[in-house]
Amino acid sequence: MRTTFGNMIFRCAVIFGIASSALAQNNVWLKLEKGDALVLLPKTAQWQPLITKNEIPRRTYLLTKELSVVKIFVATEIYEVDENSYVFIEDVIAKSRGQLVAELTRIEAEQLPNPERKNESPNAQEVGLTYGKPSQSSVGDGNIPYRKERFTAINYFIKKDRPDAALLTMKRMLTKYPSLYLDQLVVEQLFSLYERLELHGFLFDESNKLLSIIKNEEFSTVVMKWNKEAKKKLTGN
């Protein structure tokens, strides 16, 4: 069984291994068939209304409104995004197992301390489970932008048998807003997605980190159960 550090090295190697193919497909086509939607322009960090058909960078966000129908075209594949959803376009696109691991690793790498941002604020590096603990403040709808829309997307992907898209959407949200790790229902949904996709290494690592943080005995018991199951799958014992 690899250590947590070994897992990170392995995952980083996967990223570099597929980087060349990813660079060749930076943009996708989005088609608004009904209703209203917005895309976040990476260069200006401003929301722009989606017109009938747009060529959009795949590494940006899409926000769909009520009763909207938006389709994403990638080569010969077509993906539909549910109404009232907030998604990172890259997460919607189907991936091989290697690509999924690479994207999860990329999300995790966003937790690493960035020297260029270390003076931005006293808490600039206190994100995620690797380099900081989740805030003990309550997890309310008002604390997380588009919380409802994020979970709408996650549940839609699960319903459509897209656990990969659901996992990436959830992991991206948890990394940015780690207070959600204090929500047992959210954590169990995350762990069930890891289990469904047979990503036992990720499940073992995340449950290990959580066990060192959470104080609630009932919650700890649930996480320990997931941790033991993941360890069993990894070691065969």
N, C-alpha and C positions, 0 to 999 in steps of 0.2 A: 504494500500500500504506500502510495506517495505521501510525503508530508505536505502540509499546506504550501510551504515555499516551493517544493518540487512541483506541485500542481500548477502554481502560478508560472513557473518557468516553462512547463510543458504547454500551457495555454498560450503564452506569449509566442512560443515557437509556431503554434498553429496559426496565429494572426499573420506573422510574417510569411508563412507558407502560402497563404491565399491572397495576400495583399495585391499582387500583380493583376489577378483576374478582377478583383473588386474595383481597382482604379479605372478599368476600362468601361465601367457602367456607373458613372456618377449621377446621372439624371434618369428620371422616369417621367412618363406622361400621366397626368391626372385629368380625368374627365368628370365634370360636374353635370350629371344628368338631371338633377332635380334639387330644388331648394338652394341653400346657401352654405358656404364653407370658407374657411380662411387657411392660408399657409403662412408660416413664419419664414421670412426671408433671412437666410443665414448672415449675409453681409451687413444688413441694416438692423437686424433683430426686431423688425417690425412686421405686424400682421398685414397681409394683403388678401383682398377678396379673390377667391378662385373664380376664374371665368370659365367659359364652356370647356376649353381644353388648354392645359398649361404644361410646359416642360419644366419640371421642378427638381432641384437637388434631392436625392433620396435620403440624405442625412439632415432632415429638418422635420418640423412638426406640422400636423394637419389637425384642424379643429372643424368638425362637422356640426351643423345646426339641426334643429328639429325638422324631420321629414325630408332631410337631404339624402341624395344618392350620389356617392362618389366612387369612381372606379380607378384603380391604379394599373397601368399597363407596363409590363416588363417583358420585353421580347414577345414570346407567344403566350405568356401568362397574364391573367386578369384577376385582380383582387378587389373585393368590395369592402368598403368601410361603413360601419353602422352609423346611423344618425346619432347626434348628441355624443360624439366620441372625440377623444383627444389621443392622438397616436404619433409616434415617431415613424415616419414612412418606412425607413429601413426595417423596422421590426415587423411590418406587415408582409414583407417579401419572404417567401418560403426559402428555407436554407437546408443544406446538408448538415449532418451531425457536426462535421468539422467547422463549418461556417457558424453554426449555432454556438459552439464552444468558444470560437474566436470572438463573436460579438458579446457574449457574456463576460469574457475576459476583458474586453475593451471597456465595458461598463464598469467592471470592478476596478480597472486601472484609473478611472476617473477619481477614485478615492485617494490615490497616492498624493503625497504632499507635492505641491508645485512651487518651487522657489520664487517664481515670478509673481505669485499671488500671496506670498506669506505675510506681507504687510498690509493686505487689504482690510483685514479685520481680525480681532483676537481669536475668532472661532472659524477662520477660513478653512482650516484643515480638519475640523471636527465633523466629518461626514462619514456615512457608511459604518460598517462594523470593523473594518480593518484599522483605520486611523482615527477612530473616535467612537463615542458611545451615543446612542440615540438620546435625544432630550427627554427628560422626565415629564415634560409638559403634556397636557392632554392632546390626544389626536382628534382634532375636530375638523369639520368640513372647511371652516374658514382658514385653517392653517396651510392648506395645500391647494394651490391653484388648479382648477379643473378636476378636482378629486372625483366627483360624480362621473364626469366624462371619461376619465381614465379607467374607472372600474366598469363602466358601460362597455368600453372596448375590450377589456379583459374577459368579461363574461360572454361577450359576443364571439370572441375567438374560441373560447372553450366550447360554446354551443356549436360552432362550425367545425369542430374537430381540428383546431389549429393551436395545440398546446404550446408550440414553439413561439408563435406570435404573442400568446397570452403571457408566457414566461418572460419574454424580453420586455414587454410593456410593463409588467409588474416589477421586474428587477430594476429597470430604469427609474421607476417611481420610488422604489425603496431606497435606492442609492442616493437619490437627490433629497428624499425626505425620510431619513432613518427613524424618525419617531414612530413610523408605521410598524417597525419591528416590535413595538410594545403591544400591538394588536394581535391577539392570539389567532383570530379568524383569518387575518391577512397572512400571517406566517404559515398557518396550516395549508392555505391555498397555494402559497409559494412552494412549500415542501411537496405537496401533492403533484404539482407540475414537474418538479425535479424527478419525482418518482416515476411519473407517467412517461417521461422522456428518458428514463434510465440514466440520469446524470447523478449517480450516487456519490461521486467525488465532491461535486458542488454541494449536495445535500449534507454530506458529512462535515464539510468545512463550515458551512453556514450555521448548522446546528451546534457545532463546537463553540463558535464565537458567541452565539446567543446564550449558551449555558453559562458563560462567564459574565454575562451582563444582567440577565433577568433575575428578579428577586421573588417573583410570585411562585409559590410552591406548586400550585396546580399547573401553571404554564410550564414550569421547568420539567415536570413529569411528562407532559406531552412532547416537549422538545427532546427529552432524553429517549423517549420511545422511537422517535424518528431517527435520532442519532445512532441508536443501536441497530436499527434495521439497515441503515445505510452502511454501517461498519460491517455488518454481516454480509451484505451484498458485495462489498469490496474485498473482504478477506476470505469469505466462504466459511467463516466460523461464527 
